[in-house]
Amino acid sequence: MSEITYTVPDLTCGHCKRAVSSELAGVAGVDAVEVELDTKLVTVRGQDLDDAALRGAIAEAGYEAACWRLQARLPSAFGWSWRG
Ligand SMILES: [Cu+2]
């Protein structure tokens, strides 16, 4: 089981959430998708996750994955908050 977290800045509402979730759910190996609108974080869990395929699915839904796990988690390491 592995987990990759992406930041998708354009996620704004329930429609975005559903669009991205359903595209990601269709990628091979994906077991679960979590979308947090507050933080713009998309967490994907599954087996043998393929970063390129996951980014492709997010793009297919009409959004862009700005960065992934390391970058996405840096701010909290410095005590910043993304919740305006
Ligand atoms: Cu939306």
PDB file of the backbone (N, CA, C, O) and the ligand in Angstrom, with CONECT records:
HET     CU  A 101       1
ATOM      1  N   MET A   1       0.852  -1.203   0.000  1.00  0.00           N
ATOM      2  CA  MET A   1       0.000   0.000   0.000  1.00  0.00           C
ATOM      3  C   MET A   1       0.872   1.232   0.000  1.00  0.00           C
ATOM      4  O   MET A   1       1.763   1.363   0.840  1.00  0.00           O
ATOM      5  N   SER A   2       0.633   2.125  -0.918  1.00  0.00           N
ATOM      6  CA  SER A   2       1.374   3.380  -0.882  1.00  0.00           C
ATOM      7  C   SER A   2       0.402   4.542  -0.963  1.00  0.00           C
ATOM      8  O   SER A   2      -0.793   4.366  -1.204  1.00  0.00           O
ATOM      9  N   GLU A   3       0.939   5.725  -0.758  1.00  0.00           N
ATOM     10  CA  GLU A   3       0.100   6.912  -0.664  1.00  0.00           C
ATOM     11  C   GLU A   3       0.837   8.088  -1.298  1.00  0.00           C
ATOM     12  O   GLU A   3       2.013   8.316  -1.014  1.00  0.00           O
ATOM     13  N   ILE A   4       0.152   8.824  -2.148  1.00  0.00           N
ATOM     14  CA  ILE A   4       0.737  10.023  -2.748  1.00  0.00           C
ATOM     15  C   ILE A   4      -0.237  11.169  -2.536  1.00  0.00           C
ATOM     16  O   ILE A   4      -1.443  11.021  -2.733  1.00  0.00           O
ATOM     17  N   THR A   5       0.293  12.298  -2.137  1.00  0.00           N
ATOM     18  CA  THR A   5      -0.555  13.477  -1.935  1.00  0.00           C
ATOM     19  C   THR A   5      -0.175  14.560  -2.942  1.00  0.00           C
ATOM     20  O   THR A   5       0.999  14.895  -3.098  1.00  0.00           O
ATOM     21  N   TYR A   6      -1.183  15.098  -3.622  1.00  0.00           N
ATOM     22  CA  TYR A   6      -0.972  16.184  -4.576  1.00  0.00           C
ATOM     23  C   TYR A   6      -1.660  17.441  -4.078  1.00  0.00           C
ATOM     24  O   TYR A   6      -2.657  17.380  -3.359  1.00  0.00           O
ATOM     25  N   THR A   7      -1.120  18.560  -4.464  1.00  0.00           N
ATOM     26  CA  THR A   7      -1.817  19.825  -4.250  1.00  0.00           C
ATOM     27  C   THR A   7      -2.447  20.214  -5.578  1.00  0.00           C
ATOM     28  O   THR A   7      -1.766  20.297  -6.600  1.00  0.00           O
ATOM     29  N   VAL A   8      -3.751  20.451  -5.553  1.00  0.00           N
ATOM     30  CA  VAL A   8      -4.471  20.853  -6.765  1.00  0.00           C
ATOM     31  C   VAL A   8      -5.171  22.186  -6.446  1.00  0.00           C
ATOM     32  O   VAL A   8      -6.281  22.198  -5.913  1.00  0.00           O
ATOM     33  N   PRO A   9      -4.511  23.301  -6.777  1.00  0.00           N
ATOM     34  CA  PRO A   9      -4.983  24.629  -6.348  1.00  0.00           C
ATOM     35  C   PRO A   9      -6.384  24.994  -6.838  1.00  0.00           C
ATOM     36  O   PRO A   9      -7.082  25.761  -6.175  1.00  0.00           O
ATOM     37  N   ASP A  10      -6.808  24.460  -7.984  1.00  0.00           N
ATOM     38  CA  ASP A  10      -8.087  24.875  -8.549  1.00  0.00           C
ATOM     39  C   ASP A  10      -9.302  24.160  -7.981  1.00  0.00           C
ATOM     40  O   ASP A  10     -10.419  24.400  -8.440  1.00  0.00           O
ATOM     41  N   LEU A  11      -9.117  23.295  -7.004  1.00  0.00           N
ATOM     42  CA  LEU A  11     -10.270  22.612  -6.410  1.00  0.00           C
ATOM     43  C   LEU A  11     -11.042  23.595  -5.548  1.00  0.00           C
ATOM     44  O   LEU A  11     -10.514  24.119  -4.567  1.00  0.00           O
ATOM     45  N   THR A  12     -12.311  23.848  -5.919  1.00  0.00           N
ATOM     46  CA  THR A  12     -13.049  24.845  -5.162  1.00  0.00           C
ATOM     47  C   THR A  12     -14.381  24.365  -4.617  1.00  0.00           C
ATOM     48  O   THR A  12     -14.884  24.941  -3.652  1.00  0.00           O
ATOM     49  N   CYS A  13     -14.970  23.331  -5.201  1.00  0.00           N
ATOM     50  CA  CYS A  13     -16.306  22.958  -4.747  1.00  0.00           C
ATOM     51  C   CYS A  13     -16.541  21.459  -4.881  1.00  0.00           C
ATOM     52  O   CYS A  13     -15.654  20.716  -5.302  1.00  0.00           O
ATOM     53  N   GLY A  14     -17.719  21.032  -4.526  1.00  0.00           N
ATOM     54  CA  GLY A  14     -18.046  19.621  -4.558  1.00  0.00           C
ATOM     55  C   GLY A  14     -17.956  19.022  -5.956  1.00  0.00           C
ATOM     56  O   GLY A  14     -17.654  17.840  -6.124  1.00  0.00           O
ATOM     57  N   HIS A  15     -18.224  19.861  -6.958  1.00  0.00           N
ATOM     58  CA  HIS A  15     -18.124  19.356  -8.323  1.00  0.00           C
ATOM     59  C   HIS A  15     -16.679  19.013  -8.670  1.00  0.00           C
ATOM     60  O   HIS A  15     -16.412  17.963  -9.254  1.00  0.00           O
ATOM     61  N   CYS A  16     -15.755  19.885  -8.316  1.00  0.00           N
ATOM     62  CA  CYS A  16     -14.326  19.633  -8.557  1.00  0.00           C
ATOM     63  C   CYS A  16     -13.928  18.336  -7.869  1.00  0.00           C
ATOM     64  O   CYS A  16     -13.230  17.496  -8.436  1.00  0.00           O
ATOM     65  N   LYS A  17     -14.389  18.195  -6.636  1.00  0.00           N
ATOM     66  CA  LYS A  17     -14.042  17.037  -5.829  1.00  0.00           C
ATOM     67  C   LYS A  17     -14.500  15.758  -6.499  1.00  0.00           C
ATOM     68  O   LYS A  17     -13.749  14.787  -6.587  1.00  0.00           O
ATOM     69  N   ARG A  18     -15.753  15.761  -6.976  1.00  0.00           N
ATOM     70  CA  ARG A  18     -16.282  14.568  -7.630  1.00  0.00           C
ATOM     71  C   ARG A  18     -15.552  14.272  -8.940  1.00  0.00           C
ATOM     72  O   ARG A  18     -15.263  13.117  -9.254  1.00  0.00           O
ATOM     73  N   ALA A  19     -15.254  15.339  -9.706  1.00  0.00           N
ATOM     74  CA  ALA A  19     -14.600  15.150 -11.001  1.00  0.00           C
ATOM     75  C   ALA A  19     -13.228  14.510 -10.818  1.00  0.00           C
ATOM     76  O   ALA A  19     -12.882  13.549 -11.506  1.00  0.00           O
ATOM     77  N   VAL A  20     -12.451  15.055  -9.884  1.00  0.00           N
ATOM     78  CA  VAL A  20     -11.106  14.540  -9.652  1.00  0.00           C
ATOM     79  C   VAL A  20     -11.158  13.132  -9.041  1.00  0.00           C
ATOM     80  O   VAL A  20     -10.398  12.250  -9.441  1.00  0.00           O
ATOM     81  N   SER A  21     -12.051  12.931  -8.080  1.00  0.00           N
ATOM     82  CA  SER A  21     -12.151  11.624  -7.439  1.00  0.00           C
ATOM     83  C   SER A  21     -12.499  10.540  -8.438  1.00  0.00           C
ATOM     84  O   SER A  21     -11.923   9.452  -8.415  1.00  0.00           O
ATOM     85  N   SER A  22     -13.454  10.844  -9.324  1.00  0.00           N
ATOM     86  CA  SER A  22     -13.894   9.782 -10.225  1.00  0.00           C
ATOM     87  C   SER A  22     -12.818   9.463 -11.261  1.00  0.00           C
ATOM     88  O   SER A  22     -12.651   8.303 -11.637  1.00  0.00           O
ATOM     89  N   GLU A  23     -12.088  10.474 -11.725  1.00  0.00           N
ATOM     90  CA  GLU A  23     -10.998  10.183 -12.663  1.00  0.00           C
ATOM     91  C   GLU A  23      -9.905   9.363 -11.977  1.00  0.00           C
ATOM     92  O   GLU A  23      -9.402   8.393 -12.544  1.00  0.00           O
ATOM     93  N   LEU A  24      -9.546   9.755 -10.767  1.00  0.00           N
ATOM     94  CA  LEU A  24      -8.467   9.047 -10.063  1.00  0.00           C
ATOM     95  C   LEU A  24      -8.869   7.621  -9.716  1.00  0.00           C
ATOM     96  O   LEU A  24      -8.039   6.712  -9.742  1.00  0.00           O
ATOM     97  N   ALA A  25     -10.152   7.424  -9.390  1.00  0.00           N
ATOM     98  CA  ALA A  25     -10.621   6.087  -9.028  1.00  0.00           C
ATOM     99  C   ALA A  25     -10.481   5.126 -10.203  1.00  0.00           C
ATOM    100  O   ALA A  25     -10.429   3.911 -10.011  1.00  0.00           O
ATOM    101  N   GLY A  26     -10.419   5.671 -11.425  1.00  0.00           N
ATOM    102  CA  GLY A  26     -10.312   4.830 -12.599  1.00  0.00           C
ATOM    103  C   GLY A  26      -8.877   4.417 -12.934  1.00  0.00           C
ATOM    104  O   GLY A  26      -8.658   3.624 -13.850  1.00  0.00           O
ATOM    105  N   VAL A  27      -7.903   4.951 -12.200  1.00  0.00           N
ATOM    106  CA  VAL A  27      -6.505   4.615 -12.472  1.00  0.00           C
ATOM    107  C   VAL A  27      -6.157   3.269 -11.834  1.00  0.00           C
ATOM    108  O   VAL A  27      -6.566   2.974 -10.711  1.00  0.00           O
ATOM    109  N   ALA A  28      -5.393   2.459 -12.574  1.00  0.00           N
ATOM    110  CA  ALA A  28      -5.026   1.129 -12.081  1.00  0.00           C
ATOM    111  C   ALA A  28      -4.328   1.222 -10.733  1.00  0.00           C
ATOM    112  O   ALA A  28      -3.438   2.051 -10.542  1.00  0.00           O
ATOM    113  N   GLY A  29      -4.737   0.362  -9.796  1.00  0.00           N
ATOM    114  CA  GLY A  29      -4.069   0.284  -8.500  1.00  0.00           C
ATOM    115  C   GLY A  29      -4.643   1.176  -7.426  1.00  0.00           C
ATOM    116  O   GLY A  29      -4.307   1.026  -6.251  1.00  0.00           O
ATOM    117  N   VAL A  30      -5.513   2.114  -7.809  1.00  0.00           N
ATOM    118  CA  VAL A  30      -6.047   3.052  -6.821  1.00  0.00           C
ATOM    119  C   VAL A  30      -7.147   2.404  -5.984  1.00  0.00           C
ATOM    120  O   VAL A  30      -8.123   1.879  -6.521  1.00  0.00           O
ATOM    121  N   ASP A  31      -6.978   2.446  -4.658  1.00  0.00           N
ATOM    122  CA  ASP A  31      -7.978   1.896  -3.740  1.00  0.00           C
ATOM    123  C   ASP A  31      -8.864   2.981  -3.141  1.00  0.00           C
ATOM    124  O   ASP A  31     -10.063   2.785  -2.942  1.00  0.00           O
ATOM    125  N   ALA A  32      -8.256   4.124  -2.859  1.00  0.00           N
ATOM    126  CA  ALA A  32      -9.017   5.178  -2.186  1.00  0.00           C
ATOM    127  C   ALA A  32      -8.501   6.545  -2.588  1.00  0.00           C
ATOM    128  O   ALA A  32      -7.304   6.737  -2.806  1.00  0.00           O
ATOM    129  N   VAL A  33      -9.426   7.495  -2.684  1.00  0.00           N
ATOM    130  CA  VAL A  33      -9.069   8.872  -3.024  1.00  0.00           C
ATOM    131  C   VAL A  33      -9.715   9.783  -1.995  1.00  0.00           C
ATOM    132  O   VAL A  33     -10.904   9.664  -1.703  1.00  0.00           O
ATOM    133  N   GLU A  34      -8.927  10.687  -1.453  1.00  0.00           N
ATOM    134  CA  GLU A  34      -9.456  11.649  -0.491  1.00  0.00           C
ATOM    135  C   GLU A  34      -9.190  13.047  -1.018  1.00  0.00           C
ATOM    136  O   GLU A  34      -8.054  13.377  -1.358  1.00  0.00           O
ATOM    137  N   VAL A  35     -10.227  13.875  -1.091  1.00  0.00           N
ATOM    138  CA  VAL A  35     -10.057  15.240  -1.571  1.00  0.00           C
ATOM    139  C   VAL A  35     -10.454  16.186  -0.453  1.00  0.00           C
ATOM    140  O   VAL A  35     -11.568  16.111   0.065  1.00  0.00           O
ATOM    141  N   GLU A  36      -9.549  17.070  -0.083  1.00  0.00           N
ATOM    142  CA  GLU A  36      -9.833  18.075   0.942  1.00  0.00           C
ATOM    143  C   GLU A  36      -9.890  19.426   0.281  1.00  0.00           C
ATOM    144  O   GLU A  36      -8.871  19.951  -0.166  1.00  0.00           O
ATOM    145  N   LEU A  37     -11.081  19.994   0.216  1.00  0.00           N
ATOM    146  CA  LEU A  37     -11.227  21.282  -0.462  1.00  0.00           C
ATOM    147  C   LEU A  37     -10.538  22.413   0.302  1.00  0.00           C
ATOM    148  O   LEU A  37     -10.000  23.335  -0.312  1.00  0.00           O
ATOM    149  N   ASP A  38     -10.550  22.352   1.616  1.00  0.00           N
ATOM    150  CA  ASP A  38      -9.931  23.402   2.439  1.00  0.00           C
ATOM    151  C   ASP A  38      -8.454  23.563   2.136  1.00  0.00           C
ATOM    152  O   ASP A  38      -7.953  24.677   1.980  1.00  0.00           O
ATOM    153  N   THR A  39      -7.765  22.437   2.056  1.00  0.00           N
ATOM    154  CA  THR A  39      -6.309  22.473   1.901  1.00  0.00           C
ATOM    155  C   THR A  39      -5.884  22.259   0.457  1.00  0.00           C
ATOM    156  O   THR A  39      -4.702  22.385   0.134  1.00  0.00           O
ATOM    157  N   LYS A  40      -6.859  21.927  -0.441  1.00  0.00           N
ATOM    158  CA  LYS A  40      -6.565  21.614  -1.845  1.00  0.00           C
ATOM    159  C   LYS A  40      -5.695  20.379  -1.979  1.00  0.00           C
ATOM    160  O   LYS A  40      -4.974  20.226  -2.965  1.00  0.00           O
ATOM    161  N   LEU A  41      -5.758  19.510  -1.007  1.00  0.00           N
ATOM    162  CA  LEU A  41      -4.926  18.314  -1.059  1.00  0.00           C
ATOM    163  C   LEU A  41      -5.730  17.115  -1.554  1.00  0.00           C
ATOM    164  O   LEU A  41      -6.863  16.882  -1.132  1.00  0.00           O
ATOM    165  N   VAL A  42      -5.109  16.365  -2.460  1.00  0.00           N
ATOM    166  CA  VAL A  42      -5.711  15.144  -2.966  1.00  0.00           C
ATOM    167  C   VAL A  42      -4.788  13.994  -2.565  1.00  0.00           C
ATOM    168  O   VAL A  42      -3.630  13.943  -2.980  1.00  0.00           O
ATOM    169  N   THR A  43      -5.303  13.086  -1.768  1.00  0.00           N
ATOM    170  CA  THR A  43      -4.504  11.956  -1.310  1.00  0.00           C
ATOM    171  C   THR A  43      -4.996  10.692  -1.989  1.00  0.00           C
ATOM    172  O   THR A  43      -6.187  10.381  -1.961  1.00  0.00           O
ATOM    173  N   VAL A  44      -4.073   9.971  -2.598  1.00  0.00           N
ATOM    174  CA  VAL A  44      -4.419   8.747  -3.306  1.00  0.00           C
ATOM    175  C   VAL A  44      -3.715   7.582  -2.626  1.00  0.00           C
ATOM    176  O   VAL A  44      -2.507   7.629  -2.390  1.00  0.00           O
ATOM    177  N   ARG A  45      -4.480   6.527  -2.311  1.00  0.00           N
ATOM    178  CA  ARG A  45      -3.884   5.338  -1.717  1.00  0.00           C
ATOM    179  C   ARG A  45      -4.126   4.151  -2.625  1.00  0.00           C
ATOM    180  O   ARG A  45      -5.168   4.046  -3.273  1.00  0.00           O
ATOM    181  N   GLY A  46      -3.139   3.251  -2.664  1.00  0.00           N
ATOM    182  CA  GLY A  46      -3.336   2.062  -3.484  1.00  0.00           C
ATOM    183  C   GLY A  46      -2.059   1.269  -3.629  1.00  0.00           C
ATOM    184  O   GLY A  46      -1.096   1.450  -2.883  1.00  0.00           O
ATOM    185  N   GLN A  47      -2.076   0.376  -4.620  1.00  0.00           N
ATOM    186  CA  GLN A  47      -0.936  -0.495  -4.878  1.00  0.00           C
ATOM    187  C   GLN A  47      -0.202  -0.023  -6.129  1.00  0.00           C
ATOM    188  O   GLN A  47      -0.829   0.312  -7.134  1.00  0.00           O
ATOM    189  N   ASP A  48       1.117   0.002  -6.064  1.00  0.00           N
ATOM    190  CA  ASP A  48       1.942   0.335  -7.231  1.00  0.00           C
ATOM    191  C   ASP A  48       1.435   1.579  -7.954  1.00  0.00           C
ATOM    192  O   ASP A  48       1.218   1.562  -9.166  1.00  0.00           O
ATOM    193  N   LEU A  49       1.252   2.649  -7.200  1.00  0.00           N
ATOM    194  CA  LEU A  49       0.718   3.872  -7.791  1.00  0.00           C
ATOM    195  C   LEU A  49       1.704   4.468  -8.789  1.00  0.00           C
ATOM    196  O   LEU A  49       2.909   4.518  -8.542  1.00  0.00           O
ATOM    197  N   ASP A  50       1.168   4.917  -9.918  1.00  0.00           N
ATOM    198  CA  ASP A  50       1.981   5.478 -10.992  1.00  0.00           C
ATOM    199  C   ASP A  50       1.763   6.996 -11.014  1.00  0.00           C
ATOM    200  O   ASP A  50       0.704   7.480 -11.414  1.00  0.00           O
ATOM    201  N   ASP A  51       2.775   7.723 -10.582  1.00  0.00           N
ATOM    202  CA  ASP A  51       2.662   9.187 -10.473  1.00  0.00           C
ATOM    203  C   ASP A  51       2.178   9.823 -11.770  1.00  0.00           C
ATOM    204  O   ASP A  51       1.303  10.688 -11.751  1.00  0.00           O
ATOM    205  N   ALA A  52       2.748   9.394 -12.905  1.00  0.00           N
ATOM    206  CA  ALA A  52       2.379   9.989 -14.189  1.00  0.00           C
ATOM    207  C   ALA A  52       0.908   9.722 -14.511  1.00  0.00           C
ATOM    208  O   ALA A  52       0.206  10.601 -15.010  1.00  0.00           O
ATOM    209  N   ALA A  53       0.449   8.502 -14.223  1.00  0.00           N
ATOM    210  CA  ALA A  53      -0.945   8.147 -14.509  1.00  0.00           C
ATOM    211  C   ALA A  53      -1.890   8.951 -13.622  1.00  0.00           C
ATOM    212  O   ALA A  53      -2.957   9.374 -14.065  1.00  0.00           O
ATOM    213  N   LEU A  54      -1.494   9.159 -12.370  1.00  0.00           N
ATOM    214  CA  LEU A  54      -2.346   9.911 -11.442  1.00  0.00           C
ATOM    215  C   LEU A  54      -2.429  11.376 -11.864  1.00  0.00           C
ATOM    216  O   LEU A  54      -3.504  11.976 -11.854  1.00  0.00           O
ATOM    217  N   ARG A  55      -1.275  11.946 -12.238  1.00  0.00           N
ATOM    218  CA  ARG A  55      -1.284  13.335 -12.723  1.00  0.00           C
ATOM    219  C   ARG A  55      -2.117  13.441 -14.000  1.00  0.00           C
ATOM    220  O   ARG A  55      -2.824  14.425 -14.220  1.00  0.00           O
ATOM    221  N   GLY A  56      -2.015  12.403 -14.840  1.00  0.00           N
ATOM    222  CA  GLY A  56      -2.786  12.390 -16.080  1.00  0.00           C
ATOM    223  C   GLY A  56      -4.275  12.392 -15.800  1.00  0.00           C
ATOM    224  O   GLY A  56      -5.045  13.062 -16.488  1.00  0.00           O
ATOM    225  N   ALA A  57      -4.680  11.633 -14.778  1.00  0.00           N
ATOM    226  CA  ALA A  57      -6.096  11.551 -14.436  1.00  0.00           C
ATOM    227  C   ALA A  57      -6.592  12.888 -13.898  1.00  0.00           C
ATOM    228  O   ALA A  57      -7.708  13.309 -14.203  1.00  0.00           O
ATOM    229  N   ILE A  58      -5.767  13.551 -13.102  1.00  0.00           N
ATOM    230  CA  ILE A  58      -6.142  14.865 -12.577  1.00  0.00           C
ATOM    231  C   ILE A  58      -6.278  15.855 -13.741  1.00  0.00           C
ATOM    232  O   ILE A  58      -7.198  16.672 -13.766  1.00  0.00           O
ATOM    233  N   ALA A  59      -5.354  15.771 -14.699  1.00  0.00           N
ATOM    234  CA  ALA A  59      -5.415  16.645 -15.881  1.00  0.00           C
ATOM    235  C   ALA A  59      -6.658  16.330 -16.704  1.00  0.00           C
ATOM    236  O   ALA A  59      -7.308  17.230 -17.237  1.00  0.00           O
ATOM    237  N   GLU A  60      -6.980  15.040 -16.800  1.00  0.00           N
ATOM    238  CA  GLU A  60      -8.150  14.595 -17.556  1.00  0.00           C
ATOM    239  C   GLU A  60      -9.433  15.190 -16.975  1.00  0.00           C
ATOM    240  O   GLU A  60     -10.379  15.493 -17.703  1.00  0.00           O
ATOM    241  N   ALA A  61      -9.445  15.350 -15.662  1.00  0.00           N
ATOM    242  CA  ALA A  61     -10.609  15.941 -14.990  1.00  0.00           C
ATOM    243  C   ALA A  61     -10.653  17.448 -15.194  1.00  0.00           C
ATOM    244  O   ALA A  61     -11.652  18.094 -14.879  1.00  0.00           O
ATOM    245  N   GLY A  62      -9.549  18.017 -15.732  1.00  0.00           N
ATOM    246  CA  GLY A  62      -9.542  19.446 -16.014  1.00  0.00           C
ATOM    247  C   GLY A  62      -8.760  20.273 -15.003  1.00  0.00           C
ATOM    248  O   GLY A  62      -8.902  21.495 -14.950  1.00  0.00           O
ATOM    249  N   TYR A  63      -7.930  19.600 -14.197  1.00  0.00           N
ATOM    250  CA  TYR A  63      -7.177  20.307 -13.163  1.00  0.00           C
ATOM    251  C   TYR A  63      -5.699  19.989 -13.300  1.00  0.00           C
ATOM    252  O   TYR A  63      -5.304  19.101 -14.055  1.00  0.00           O
ATOM    253  N   GLU A  64      -4.884  20.737 -12.546  1.00  0.00           N
ATOM    254  CA  GLU A  64      -3.453  20.502 -12.615  1.00  0.00           C
ATOM    255  C   GLU A  64      -2.907  20.222 -11.218  1.00  0.00           C
ATOM    256  O   GLU A  64      -3.153  20.975 -10.276  1.00  0.00           O
ATOM    257  N   ALA A  65      -2.164  19.129 -11.104  1.00  0.00           N
ATOM    258  CA  ALA A  65      -1.513  18.815  -9.835  1.00  0.00           C
ATOM    259  C   ALA A  65      -0.262  19.680  -9.736  1.00  0.00           C
ATOM    260  O   ALA A  65       0.694  19.488 -10.488  1.00  0.00           O
ATOM    261  N   ALA A  66      -0.274  20.624  -8.813  1.00  0.00           N
ATOM    262  CA  ALA A  66       0.822  21.583  -8.729  1.00  0.00           C
ATOM    263  C   ALA A  66       2.084  20.941  -8.166  1.00  0.00           C
ATOM    264  O   ALA A  66       3.190  21.208  -8.634  1.00  0.00           O
ATOM    265  N   CYS A  67       1.912  20.119  -7.190  1.00  0.00           N
ATOM    266  CA  CYS A  67       3.081  19.506  -6.578  1.00  0.00           C
ATOM    267  C   CYS A  67       2.606  18.291  -5.799  1.00  0.00           C
ATOM    268  O   CYS A  67       1.405  18.025  -5.734  1.00  0.00           O
ATOM    269  N   TRP A  68       3.516  17.567  -5.221  1.00  0.00           N
ATOM    270  CA  TRP A  68       3.110  16.356  -4.537  1.00  0.00           C
ATOM    271  C   TRP A  68       3.668  16.321  -3.128  1.00  0.00           C
ATOM    272  O   TRP A  68       4.153  17.328  -2.611  1.00  0.00           O
ATOM    273  N   ARG A  69       3.595  15.183  -2.532  1.00  0.00           N
ATOM    274  CA  ARG A  69       3.830  14.975  -1.117  1.00  0.00           C
ATOM    275  C   ARG A  69       4.849  15.912  -0.446  1.00  0.00           C
ATOM    276  O   ARG A  69       4.510  16.629   0.495  1.00  0.00           O
ATOM    277  N   LEU A  70       6.084  15.901  -0.932  1.00  0.00           N
ATOM    278  CA  LEU A  70       7.126  16.645  -0.217  1.00  0.00           C
ATOM    279  C   LEU A  70       6.794  18.133  -0.122  1.00  0.00           C
ATOM    280  O   LEU A  70       6.806  18.724   0.958  1.00  0.00           O
ATOM    281  N   GLN A  71       6.496  18.721  -1.285  1.00  0.00           N
ATOM    282  CA  GLN A  71       6.176  20.138  -1.304  1.00  0.00           C
ATOM    283  C   GLN A  71       4.901  20.410  -0.506  1.00  0.00           C
ATOM    284  O   GLN A  71       4.805  21.388   0.236  1.00  0.00           O
ATOM    285  N   ALA A  72       3.936  19.524  -0.679  1.00  0.00           N
ATOM    286  CA  ALA A  72       2.648  19.739  -0.046  1.00  0.00           C
ATOM    287  C   ALA A  72       2.775  19.736   1.479  1.00  0.00           C
ATOM    288  O   ALA A  72       1.996  20.393   2.170  1.00  0.00           O
ATOM    289  N   ARG A  73       3.734  19.013   1.991  1.00  0.00           N
ATOM    290  CA  ARG A  73       3.828  18.913   3.445  1.00  0.00           C
ATOM    291  C   ARG A  73       4.815  19.890   4.056  1.00  0.00           C
ATOM    292  O   ARG A  73       4.872  20.041   5.276  1.00  0.00           O
ATOM    293  N   LEU A  74       5.599  20.561   3.203  1.00  0.00           N
ATOM    294  CA  LEU A  74       6.575  21.509   3.740  1.00  0.00           C
ATOM    295  C   LEU A  74       5.970  22.589   4.631  1.00  0.00           C
ATOM    296  O   LEU A  74       6.478  22.839   5.724  1.00  0.00           O
ATOM    297  N   PRO A  75       4.893  23.232   4.182  1.00  0.00           N
ATOM    298  CA  PRO A  75       4.383  24.349   4.986  1.00  0.00           C
ATOM    299  C   PRO A  75       4.081  23.971   6.429  1.00  0.00           C
ATOM    300  O   PRO A  75       4.392  24.736   7.342  1.00  0.00           O
ATOM    301  N   SER A  76       3.482  22.807   6.651  1.00  0.00           N
ATOM    302  CA  SER A  76       3.141  22.457   8.020  1.00  0.00           C
ATOM    303  C   SER A  76       4.407  22.213   8.839  1.00  0.00           C
ATOM    304  O   SER A  76       4.418  22.412  10.054  1.00  0.00           O
ATOM    305  N   ALA A  77       5.476  21.778   8.160  1.00  0.00           N
ATOM    306  CA  ALA A  77       6.732  21.562   8.857  1.00  0.00           C
ATOM    307  C   ALA A  77       7.265  22.883   9.409  1.00  0.00           C
ATOM    308  O   ALA A  77       7.970  22.910  10.418  1.00  0.00           O
ATOM    309  N   PHE A  78       6.917  23.984   8.727  1.00  0.00           N
ATOM    310  CA  PHE A  78       7.375  25.288   9.196  1.00  0.00           C
ATOM    311  C   PHE A  78       6.300  26.001  10.004  1.00  0.00           C
ATOM    312  O   PHE A  78       6.442  27.169  10.365  1.00  0.00           O
ATOM    313  N   GLY A  79       5.221  25.271  10.280  1.00  0.00           N
ATOM    314  CA  GLY A  79       4.174  25.859  11.105  1.00  0.00           C
ATOM    315  C   GLY A  79       3.273  26.815  10.371  1.00  0.00           C
ATOM    316  O   GLY A  79       2.567  27.603  11.001  1.00  0.00           O
ATOM    317  N   TRP A  80       3.276  26.768   9.042  1.00  0.00           N
ATOM    318  CA  TRP A  80       2.373  27.639   8.291  1.00  0.00           C
ATOM    319  C   TRP A  80       1.000  26.997   8.222  1.00  0.00           C
ATOM    320  O   TRP A  80       0.847  25.796   8.448  1.00  0.00           O
ATOM    321  N   SER A  81       0.026  27.794   7.914  1.00  0.00           N
ATOM    322  CA  SER A  81      -1.314  27.266   7.701  1.00  0.00           C
ATOM    323  C   SER A  81      -1.806  27.664   6.331  1.00  0.00           C
ATOM    324  O   SER A  81      -1.625  28.803   5.901  1.00  0.00           O
ATOM    325  N   TRP A  82      -2.440  26.710   5.635  1.00  0.00           N
ATOM    326  CA  TRP A  82      -3.000  27.001   4.314  1.00  0.00           C
ATOM    327  C   TRP A  82      -4.464  27.377   4.412  1.00  0.00           C
ATOM    328  O   TRP A  82      -5.088  27.738   3.414  1.00  0.00           O
ATOM    329  N   ARG A  83      -5.000  27.295   5.587  1.00  0.00           N
ATOM    330  CA  ARG A  83      -6.422  27.638   5.741  1.00  0.00           C
ATOM    331  C   ARG A  83      -6.497  29.113   6.069  1.00  0.00           C
ATOM    332  O   ARG A  83      -6.347  29.506   7.227  1.00  0.00           O
ATOM    333  N   GLY A  84      -6.732  29.943   5.042  1.00  0.00           N
ATOM    334  CA  GLY A  84      -6.682  31.396   5.195  1.00  0.00           C
ATOM    335  C   GLY A  84      -7.246  31.900   6.484  1.00  0.00           C
ATOM    336  O   GLY A  84      -7.257  33.107   6.723  1.00  0.00           O
TER     337      GLY A  84
HETATM  338 CU    CU A 101     -15.770  23.110  -8.503  1.00  0.00          CU2+
END
